[in-house]
Amino acid sequence: MSKSSTIRFIFIVFAFAFLIFLHVATVNEIKNMTREKITKTELLNEKLNRIEMKTVEIQKLSSEERIVKIAKDTLGMLSPIENLKTIRVDKFQIEQLEKLLQEKYD
C-alpha cells in the first residue's frame, strides 16, 4: 500500500467512526428525550387528575342540598313555605337609577 492510500483509508475509517459516534449519540439523546416526555406526560396527567378531584370536591361542597342542610341544622334557618316573590323593574327605571348613581359619584 502506498502512503496516500493508507492516509485515505485512515481518513475514511475515522470519518466512518465519527458518523457512527454521531448516530449513537443522537439515538441516545432521542431515548433520553422520549423518557423525559413520558415522565412529564405522567406528571401532567397526575396534576390534571388532582385538579379534577378538587373540582369534584368543590362541586360537592357547593351543592344546594349540603348548603340547605347546614343552614337548617347548624344555623336554624327555615325554608320558605311559599315561593319567594319576584320583583319586576322596568329597564327604563334601571337606566334612571344608573344615571342618578353616576351623577352622585361624579
N, CA, C and O atoms as CSV, one atom per row, in Angstrom:
chain,resi,resn,atom,element,x,y,z
A,1,MET,N,N,0.827,-1.179,0.000
A,1,MET,CA,C,0.000,0.000,0.000
A,1,MET,C,C,0.871,1.242,0.000
A,1,MET,O,O,1.909,1.309,0.659
A,2,SER,N,N,0.428,2.180,-0.732
A,2,SER,CA,C,1.191,3.426,-0.786
A,2,SER,C,C,0.770,4.316,0.377
A,2,SER,O,O,-0.240,4.077,1.040
A,3,LYS,N,N,1.566,5.335,0.597
A,3,LYS,CA,C,1.330,6.243,1.712
A,3,LYS,C,C,0.002,6.989,1.560
A,3,LYS,O,O,-0.715,7.153,2.547
A,4,SER,N,N,-0.340,7.436,0.373
A,4,SER,CA,C,-1.578,8.195,0.161
A,4,SER,C,C,-2.809,7.307,0.334
A,4,SER,O,O,-3.833,7.766,0.841
A,5,SER,N,N,-2.721,6.050,-0.080
A,5,SER,CA,C,-3.872,5.160,0.100
A,5,SER,C,C,-4.049,4.806,1.576
A,5,SER,O,O,-5.179,4.632,2.031
A,6,THR,N,N,-2.963,4.698,2.326
A,6,THR,CA,C,-3.046,4.438,3.766
A,6,THR,C,C,-3.693,5.626,4.482
A,6,THR,O,O,-4.545,5.447,5.352
A,7,ILE,N,N,-3.288,6.820,4.113
A,7,ILE,CA,C,-3.862,8.035,4.714
A,7,ILE,C,C,-5.341,8.132,4.359
A,7,ILE,O,O,-6.172,8.473,5.200
A,8,ARG,N,N,-5.654,7.831,3.119
A,8,ARG,CA,C,-7.050,7.857,2.689
A,8,ARG,C,C,-7.873,6.828,3.474
A,8,ARG,O,O,-8.992,7.118,3.898
A,9,PHE,N,N,-7.323,5.640,3.664
A,9,PHE,CA,C,-8.006,4.591,4.414
A,9,PHE,C,C,-8.244,5.017,5.868
A,9,PHE,O,O,-9.338,4.839,6.403
A,10,ILE,N,N,-7.223,5.574,6.489
A,10,ILE,CA,C,-7.348,6.044,7.879
A,10,ILE,C,C,-8.391,7.157,7.962
A,10,ILE,O,O,-9.199,7.181,8.891
A,11,PHE,N,N,-8.380,8.070,7.006
A,11,PHE,CA,C,-9.357,9.160,6.986
A,11,PHE,C,C,-10.782,8.608,6.855
A,11,PHE,O,O,-11.693,9.063,7.546
A,12,ILE,N,N,-10.965,7.637,5.974
A,12,ILE,CA,C,-12.291,7.035,5.783
A,12,ILE,C,C,-12.734,6.307,7.050
A,12,ILE,O,O,-13.900,6.398,7.435
A,13,VAL,N,N,-11.823,5.587,7.704
A,13,VAL,CA,C,-12.151,4.874,8.940
A,13,VAL,C,C,-12.543,5.873,10.032
A,13,VAL,O,O,-13.533,5.664,10.733
A,14,PHE,N,N,-11.770,6.959,10.180
A,14,PHE,CA,C,-12.106,7.973,11.187
A,14,PHE,C,C,-13.439,8.662,10.872
A,14,PHE,O,O,-14.237,8.920,11.773
A,15,ALA,N,N,-13.669,8.951,9.611
A,15,ALA,CA,C,-14.931,9.582,9.223
A,15,ALA,C,C,-16.101,8.641,9.518
A,15,ALA,O,O,-17.132,9.066,10.040
A,16,PHE,N,N,-15.935,7.378,9.186
A,16,PHE,CA,C,-16.974,6.396,9.451
A,16,PHE,C,C,-17.207,6.246,10.961
A,16,PHE,O,O,-18.351,6.175,11.410
A,17,ALA,N,N,-16.124,6.198,11.738
A,17,ALA,CA,C,-16.237,6.090,13.200
A,17,ALA,C,C,-16.930,7.327,13.772
A,17,ALA,O,O,-17.743,7.221,14.690
A,18,PHE,N,N,-16.606,8.495,13.227
A,18,PHE,CA,C,-17.239,9.734,13.682
A,18,PHE,C,C,-18.733,9.723,13.376
A,18,PHE,O,O,-19.543,10.133,14.208
A,19,LEU,N,N,-19.097,9.259,12.191
A,19,LEU,CA,C,-20.512,9.181,11.829
A,19,LEU,C,C,-21.259,8.188,12.720
A,19,LEU,O,O,-22.394,8.440,13.124
A,20,ILE,N,N,-20.619,7.064,13.021
A,20,ILE,CA,C,-21.240,6.087,13.924
A,20,ILE,C,C,-21.404,6.699,15.314
A,20,ILE,O,O,-22.440,6.520,15.955
A,21,PHE,N,N,-20.387,7.418,15.780
A,21,PHE,CA,C,-20.479,8.084,17.082
A,21,PHE,C,C,-21.629,9.094,17.100
A,21,PHE,O,O,-22.387,9.152,18.069
A,22,LEU,N,N,-21.762,9.885,16.038
A,22,LEU,CA,C,-22.861,10.846,15.946
A,22,LEU,C,C,-24.212,10.139,15.970
A,22,LEU,O,O,-25.147,10.588,16.633
A,23,HIS,N,N,-24.303,9.044,15.251
A,23,HIS,CA,C,-25.554,8.284,15.217
A,23,HIS,C,C,-25.905,7.750,16.608
A,23,HIS,O,O,-27.046,7.879,17.052
A,24,VAL,N,N,-24.938,7.160,17.288
A,24,VAL,CA,C,-25.172,6.604,18.626
A,24,VAL,C,C,-25.552,7.723,19.603
A,24,VAL,O,O,-26.460,7.555,20.416
A,25,ALA,N,N,-24.861,8.855,19.523
A,25,ALA,CA,C,-25.175,9.981,20.411
A,25,ALA,C,C,-26.584,10.502,20.141
A,25,ALA,O,O,-27.314,10.826,21.077
A,26,THR,N,N,-26.969,10.586,18.872
A,26,THR,CA,C,-28.308,11.064,18.515
A,26,THR,C,C,-29.378,10.096,19.005
A,26,THR,O,O,-30.387,10.521,19.567
A,27,VAL,N,N,-29.168,8.807,18.798
A,27,VAL,CA,C,-30.130,7.800,19.256
A,27,VAL,C,C,-30.254,7.849,20.781
A,27,VAL,O,O,-31.355,7.749,21.321
A,28,ASN,N,N,-29.124,8.001,21.468
A,28,ASN,CA,C,-29.143,8.085,22.926
A,28,ASN,C,C,-29.916,9.325,23.387
A,28,ASN,O,O,-30.694,9.248,24.338
A,29,GLU,N,N,-29.711,10.446,22.733
A,29,GLU,CA,C,-30.429,11.682,23.084
A,29,GLU,C,C,-31.926,11.537,22.817
A,29,GLU,O,O,-32.748,12.021,23.596
A,30,ILE,N,N,-32.277,10.878,21.724
A,30,ILE,CA,C,-33.696,10.642,21.417
A,30,ILE,C,C,-34.334,9.780,22.506
A,30,ILE,O,O,-35.455,10.056,22.933
A,31,LYS,N,N,-33.633,8.742,22.957
A,31,LYS,CA,C,-34.160,7.891,24.026
A,31,LYS,C,C,-34.352,8.689,25.312
A,31,LYS,O,O,-35.368,8.550,25.993
A,32,ASN,N,N,-33.362,9.528,25.639
A,32,ASN,CA,C,-33.475,10.345,26.851
A,32,ASN,C,C,-34.653,11.310,26.761
A,32,ASN,O,O,-35.399,11.481,27.725
A,33,MET,N,N,-34.814,11.933,25.606
A,33,MET,CA,C,-35.915,12.884,25.436
A,33,MET,C,C,-37.268,12.169,25.476
A,33,MET,O,O,-38.232,12.701,26.026
A,34,THR,N,N,-37.343,10.986,24.904
A,34,THR,CA,C,-38.582,10.208,24.946
A,34,THR,C,C,-38.915,9.824,26.382
A,34,THR,O,O,-40.071,9.912,26.798
A,35,ARG,N,N,-37.919,9.404,27.132
A,35,ARG,CA,C,-38.117,9.051,28.535
A,35,ARG,C,C,-38.591,10.272,29.331
A,35,ARG,O,O,-39.493,10.169,30.163
A,36,GLU,N,N,-37.977,11.415,29.068
A,36,GLU,CA,C,-38.369,12.656,29.745
A,36,GLU,C,C,-39.798,13.059,29.366
A,36,GLU,O,O,-40.565,13.522,30.211
A,37,LYS,N,N,-40.145,12.879,28.093
A,37,LYS,CA,C,-41.504,13.200,27.642
A,37,LYS,C,C,-42.524,12.323,28.358
A,37,LYS,O,O,-43.563,12.812,28.800
A,38,ILE,N,N,-42.234,11.034,28.474
A,38,ILE,CA,C,-43.152,10.113,29.152
A,38,ILE,C,C,-43.302,10.508,30.615
A,38,ILE,O,O,-44.412,10.510,31.148
A,39,THR,N,N,-42.189,10.843,31.265
A,39,THR,CA,C,-42.230,11.247,32.669
A,39,THR,C,C,-43.068,12.506,32.847
A,39,THR,O,O,-43.893,12.587,33.757
A,40,LYS,N,N,-42.854,13.481,31.981
A,40,LYS,CA,C,-43.597,14.739,32.098
A,40,LYS,C,C,-45.070,14.552,31.742
A,40,LYS,O,O,-45.932,15.222,32.312
A,41,THR,N,N,-45.366,13.658,30.815
A,41,THR,CA,C,-46.761,13.370,30.482
A,41,THR,C,C,-47.463,12.728,31.673
A,41,THR,O,O,-48.605,13.071,31.981
A,42,GLU,N,N,-46.787,11.802,32.341
A,42,GLU,CA,C,-47.363,11.180,33.532
A,42,GLU,C,C,-47.574,12.213,34.633
A,42,GLU,O,O,-48.593,12.186,35.323
A,43,LEU,N,N,-46.626,13.113,34.798
A,43,LEU,CA,C,-46.753,14.173,35.799
A,43,LEU,C,C,-47.923,15.092,35.468
A,43,LEU,O,O,-48.679,15.491,36.354
A,44,LEU,N,N,-48.066,15.424,34.190
A,44,LEU,CA,C,-49.185,16.262,33.759
A,44,LEU,C,C,-50.517,15.566,34.019
A,44,LEU,O,O,-51.456,16.185,34.520
A,45,ASN,N,N,-50.600,14.285,33.682
A,45,ASN,CA,C,-51.835,13.529,33.922
A,45,ASN,C,C,-52.165,13.470,35.411
A,45,ASN,O,O,-53.328,13.566,35.804
A,46,GLU,N,N,-51.136,13.314,36.228
A,46,GLU,CA,C,-51.345,13.287,37.675
A,46,GLU,C,C,-51.893,14.628,38.166
A,46,GLU,O,O,-52.810,14.666,38.986
A,47,LYS,N,N,-51.333,15.714,37.666
A,47,LYS,CA,C,-51.808,17.044,38.069
A,47,LYS,C,C,-53.218,17.304,37.555
A,47,LYS,O,O,-54.031,17.904,38.259
A,48,LEU,N,N,-53.517,16.864,36.343
A,48,LEU,CA,C,-54.872,17.025,35.813
A,48,LEU,C,C,-55.877,16.224,36.637
A,48,LEU,O,O,-56.989,16.690,36.888
A,49,ASN,N,N,-55.491,15.031,37.055
A,49,ASN,CA,C,-56.371,14.225,37.910
A,49,ASN,C,C,-56.606,14.918,39.252
A,49,ASN,O,O,-57.717,14.909,39.782
A,50,ARG,N,N,-55.537,15.521,39.795
A,50,ARG,CA,C,-55.680,16.246,41.052
A,50,ARG,C,C,-56.629,17.432,40.895
A,50,ARG,O,O,-57.450,17.698,41.773
A,51,ILE,N,N,-56.513,18.135,39.781
A,51,ILE,CA,C,-57.405,19.267,39.508
A,51,ILE,C,C,-58.841,18.777,39.391
A,51,ILE,O,O,-59.759,19.404,39.918
A,52,GLU,N,N,-59.034,17.665,38.704
A,52,GLU,CA,C,-60.377,17.099,38.545
A,52,GLU,C,C,-60.961,16.703,39.900
A,52,GLU,O,O,-62.144,16.926,40.158
A,53,MET,N,N,-60.134,16.117,40.762
A,53,MET,CA,C,-60.602,15.738,42.093
A,53,MET,C,C,-60.988,16.975,42.906
A,53,MET,O,O,-61.986,16.962,43.627
A,54,LYS,N,N,-60.201,18.035,42.789
A,54,LYS,CA,C,-60.520,19.284,43.502
A,54,LYS,C,C,-61.817,19.887,42.969
A,54,LYS,O,O,-62.623,20.409,43.740
A,55,THR,N,N,-62.020,19.816,41.661
A,55,THR,CA,C,-63.251,20.340,41.067
A,55,THR,C,C,-64.459,19.567,41.582
A,55,THR,O,O,-65.487,20.160,41.909
A,56,VAL,N,N,-64.337,18.255,41.652
A,56,VAL,CA,C,-65.430,17.425,42.175
A,56,VAL,C,C,-65.687,17.774,43.638
A,56,VAL,O,O,-66.837,17.863,44.066
A,57,GLU,N,N,-64.620,17.970,44.397
A,57,GLU,CA,C,-64.775,18.331,45.809
A,57,GLU,C,C,-65.473,19.687,45.955
A,57,GLU,O,O,-66.328,19.853,46.825
A,58,ILE,N,N,-65.116,20.641,45.117
A,58,ILE,CA,C,-65.770,21.956,45.143
A,58,ILE,C,C,-67.244,21.815,44.816
A,58,ILE,O,O,-68.088,22.442,45.456
A,59,GLN,N,N,-67.561,20.994,43.822
A,59,GLN,CA,C,-68.964,20.789,43.461
A,59,GLN,C,C,-69.743,20.153,44.605
A,59,GLN,O,O,-70.895,20.509,44.850
A,60,LYS,N,N,-69.113,19.211,45.305
A,60,LYS,CA,C,-69.783,18.590,46.449
A,60,LYS,C,C,-70.021,19.615,47.552
A,60,LYS,O,O,-71.102,19.665,48.140
A,61,LEU,N,N,-69.001,20.434,47.831
A,61,LEU,CA,C,-69.126,21.409,48.913
A,61,LEU,C,C,-70.115,22.521,48.594
A,61,LEU,O,O,-70.712,23.097,49.503
A,62,SER,N,N,-70.292,22.824,47.326
A,62,SER,CA,C,-71.199,23.920,46.963
A,62,SER,C,C,-72.566,23.420,46.494
A,62,SER,O,O,-73.353,24.183,45.935
A,63,SER,N,N,-72.840,22.147,46.723
A,63,SER,CA,C,-74.139,21.620,46.292
A,63,SER,C,C,-75.259,22.210,47.145
A,63,SER,O,O,-75.080,22.492,48.330
A,64,GLU,N,N,-76.396,22.386,46.523
A,64,GLU,CA,C,-77.539,23.012,47.194
A,64,GLU,C,C,-78.002,22.184,48.387
A,64,GLU,O,O,-78.328,22.741,49.436
A,65,GLU,N,N,-78.034,20.861,48.240
A,65,GLU,CA,C,-78.500,20.006,49.331
A,65,GLU,C,C,-77.635,20.187,50.575
A,65,GLU,O,O,-78.154,20.275,51.687
A,66,ARG,N,N,-76.324,20.243,50.390
A,66,ARG,CA,C,-75.408,20.394,51.520
A,66,ARG,C,C,-75.604,21.747,52.198
A,66,ARG,O,O,-75.656,21.832,53.424
A,67,ILE,N,N,-75.710,22.798,51.396
A,67,ILE,CA,C,-75.849,24.144,51.953
A,67,ILE,C,C,-77.174,24.278,52.698
A,67,ILE,O,O,-77.218,24.853,53.786
A,68,VAL,N,N,-78.254,23.751,52.120
A,68,VAL,CA,C,-79.566,23.822,52.780
A,68,VAL,C,C,-79.540,23.040,54.088
A,68,VAL,O,O,-80.096,23.486,55.092
A,69,LYS,N,N,-78.899,21.882,54.078
A,69,LYS,CA,C,-78.823,21.062,55.294
A,69,LYS,C,C,-78.059,21.799,56.388
A,69,LYS,O,O,-78.496,21.822,57.539
A,70,ILE,N,N,-76.931,22.397,56.044
A,70,ILE,CA,C,-76.150,23.152,57.031
A,70,ILE,C,C,-76.946,24.351,57.535
A,70,ILE,O,O,-76.931,24.653,58.728
A,71,ALA,N,N,-77.637,25.028,56.630
A,71,ALA,CA,C,-78.431,26.193,57.028
A,71,ALA,C,C,-79.535,25.794,58.003
A,71,ALA,O,O,-79.812,26.517,58.960
A,72,LYS,N,N,-80.153,24.665,57.765
A,72,LYS,CA,C,-81.235,24.218,58.657
A,72,LYS,C,C,-80.682,23.699,59.982
A,72,LYS,O,O,-81.137,24.107,61.050
A,73,ASP,N,N,-79.694,22.797,59.911
A,73,ASP,CA,C,-79.201,22.134,61.116
A,73,ASP,C,C,-78.339,23.051,61.983
A,73,ASP,O,O,-78.565,23.159,63.189
A,74,THR,N,N,-77.375,23.696,61.387
A,74,THR,CA,C,-76.419,24.478,62.159
A,74,THR,C,C,-76.931,25.875,62.485
A,74,THR,O,O,-76.819,26.332,63.622
A,75,LEU,N,N,-77.485,26.542,61.500
A,75,LEU,CA,C,-77.900,27.929,61.679
A,75,LEU,C,C,-79.354,28.075,62.100
A,75,LEU,O,O,-79.780,29.167,62.479
A,76,GLY,N,N,-80.115,27.004,62.040
A,76,GLY,CA,C,-81.514,27.047,62.440
A,76,GLY,C,C,-82.407,27.801,61.475
A,76,GLY,O,O,-83.460,28.303,61.870
A,77,MET,N,N,-82.012,27.887,60.241
A,77,MET,CA,C,-82.822,28.592,59.245
A,77,MET,C,C,-83.957,27.687,58.771
A,77,MET,O,O,-83.876,26.462,58.864
A,78,LEU,N,N,-85.000,28.307,58.269
A,78,LEU,CA,C,-86.153,27.563,57.773
A,78,LEU,C,C,-86.349,27.850,56.295
A,78,LEU,O,O,-86.061,28.948,55.817
A,79,SER,N,N,-86.839,26.855,55.584
A,79,SER,CA,C,-87.162,27.056,54.168
A,79,SER,C,C,-88.485,27.791,54.072
A,79,SER,O,O,-89.391,27.528,54.864
A,80,PRO,N,N,-88.618,28.702,53.124
A,80,PRO,CA,C,-89.898,29.397,52.985
A,80,PRO,C,C,-90.975,28.413,52.525
A,80,PRO,O,O,-90.732,27.543,51.689
A,81,ILE,N,N,-92.160,28.574,53.090
A,81,ILE,CA,C,-93.258,27.674,52.747
A,81,ILE,C,C,-93.747,27.958,51.335
A,81,ILE,O,O,-93.999,27.036,50.558
A,82,GLU,N,N,-93.877,29.222,51.011
A,82,GLU,CA,C,-94.304,29.580,49.661
A,82,GLU,C,C,-93.117,30.186,48.914
A,82,GLU,O,O,-92.149,30.642,49.522
A,83,ASN,N,N,-93.209,30.180,47.630
A,83,ASN,CA,C,-92.117,30.705,46.816
A,83,ASN,C,C,-91.904,32.184,47.095
A,83,ASN,O,O,-92.829,32.917,47.445
A,84,LEU,N,N,-90.677,32.588,46.931
A,84,LEU,CA,C,-90.352,33.996,47.125
A,84,LEU,C,C,-90.984,34.828,46.024
A,84,LEU,O,O,-91.158,34.370,44.895
A,85,LYS,N,N,-91.321,36.051,46.375
A,85,LYS,CA,C,-91.923,36.936,45.385
A,85,LYS,C,C,-90.833,37.476,44.471
A,85,LYS,O,O,-89.694,37.680,44.891
A,86,THR,N,N,-91.195,37.700,43.240
A,86,THR,CA,C,-90.248,38.289,42.303
A,86,THR,C,C,-90.584,39.757,42.118
A,86,THR,O,O,-91.748,40.157,42.096
A,87,ILE,N,N,-89.551,40.527,41.990
A,87,ILE,CA,C,-89.715,41.961,41.778
A,87,ILE,C,C,-89.400,42.241,40.320
A,87,ILE,O,O,-88.372,41.811,39.798
A,88,ARG,N,N,-90.291,42.961,39.676
A,88,ARG,CA,C,-90.077,43.317,38.278
A,88,ARG,C,C,-89.786,44.808,38.205
A,88,ARG,O,O,-90.508,45.637,38.758
A,89,VAL,N,N,-88.704,45.116,37.505
A,89,VAL,CA,C,-88.301,46.509,37.351
A,89,VAL,C,C,-88.169,46.787,35.866
A,89,VAL,O,O,-87.596,46.000,35.113
A,90,ASP,N,N,-88.704,47.906,35.471
A,90,ASP,CA,C,-88.650,48.311,34.072
A,90,ASP,C,C,-87.216,48.700,33.710
A,90,ASP,O,O,-86.489,49.246,34.540
A,91,LYS,N,N,-86.822,48.422,32.498
A,91,LYS,CA,C,-85.480,48.747,32.032
A,91,LYS,C,C,-85.231,50.254,32.111
A,91,LYS,O,O,-84.116,50.682,32.411
A,92,PHE,N,N,-86.245,51.045,31.847
A,92,PHE,CA,C,-86.133,52.498,31.908
A,92,PHE,C,C,-85.815,52.952,33.335
A,92,PHE,O,O,-85.011,53.862,33.536
A,93,GLN,N,N,-86.446,52.318,34.319
A,93,GLN,CA,C,-86.180,52.661,35.713
A,93,GLN,C,C,-84.738,52.326,36.099
A,93,GLN,O,O,-84.098,53.074,36.838
A,94,ILE,N,N,-84.239,51.214,35.604
A,94,ILE,CA,C,-82.853,50.830,35.888
A,94,ILE,C,C,-81.898,51.853,35.294
A,94,ILE,O,O,-80.927,52.242,35.942
A,95,GLU,N,N,-82.159,52.288,34.077
A,95,GLU,CA,C,-81.302,53.282,33.438
A,95,GLU,C,C,-81.327,54.590,34.215
A,95,GLU,O,O,-80.290,55.236,34.365
A,96,GLN,N,N,-82.515,54.999,34.718
A,96,GLN,CA,C,-82.610,56.226,35.505
A,96,GLN,C,C,-81.795,56.104,36.794
A,96,GLN,O,O,-81.092,57.038,37.182
A,97,LEU,N,N,-81.891,54.966,37.443
A,97,LEU,CA,C,-81.114,54.751,38.664
A,97,LEU,C,C,-79.615,54.782,38.384
A,97,LEU,O,O,-78.848,55.342,39.168
A,98,GLU,N,N,-79.198,54.188,37.279
A,98,GLU,CA,C,-77.788,54.207,36.909
A,98,GLU,C,C,-77.310,55.630,36.684
A,98,GLU,O,O,-76.214,55.992,37.111
A,99,LYS,N,N,-78.122,56.439,36.017
A,99,LYS,CA,C,-77.758,57.840,35.781
A,99,LYS,C,C,-77.649,58.602,37.093
A,99,LYS,O,O,-76.705,59.367,37.290
A,100,LEU,N,N,-78.616,58.395,38.000
A,100,LEU,CA,C,-78.572,59.072,39.294
A,100,LEU,C,C,-77.319,58.691,40.077
A,100,LEU,O,O,-76.657,59.549,40.661
A,101,LEU,N,N,-77.006,57.416,40.082
A,101,LEU,CA,C,-75.806,56.967,40.789
A,101,LEU,C,C,-74.543,57.526,40.149
A,101,LEU,O,O,-73.610,57.925,40.844
A,102,GLN,N,N,-74.520,57.553,38.838
A,102,GLN,CA,C,-73.361,58.084,38.127
A,102,GLN,C,C,-73.166,59.563,38.465
A,102,GLN,O,O,-72.042,60.005,38.701
A,103,GLU,N,N,-74.264,60.327,38.488
A,103,GLU,CA,C,-74.186,61.752,38.822
A,103,GLU,C,C,-73.743,61.944,40.267
A,103,GLU,O,O,-72.988,62.866,40.575
A,104,LYS,N,N,-74.207,61.085,41.136
A,104,LYS,CA,C,-73.866,61.209,42.550
A,104,LYS,C,C,-72.376,60.970,42.786
A,104,LYS,O,O,-71.763,61.651,43.608
A,105,TYR,N,N,-71.790,60.007,42.071
A,105,TYR,CA,C,-70.394,59.661,42.294
A,105,TYR,C,C,-69.433,60.412,41.391
A,105,TYR,O,O,-68.221,60.235,41.517
A,106,ASP,N,N,-69.926,61.238,40.490
A,106,ASP,CA,C,-69.037,62.054,39.643
A,106,ASP,C,C,-68.644,63.324,40.307
A,106,ASP,O,O,-67.902,64.119,39.729
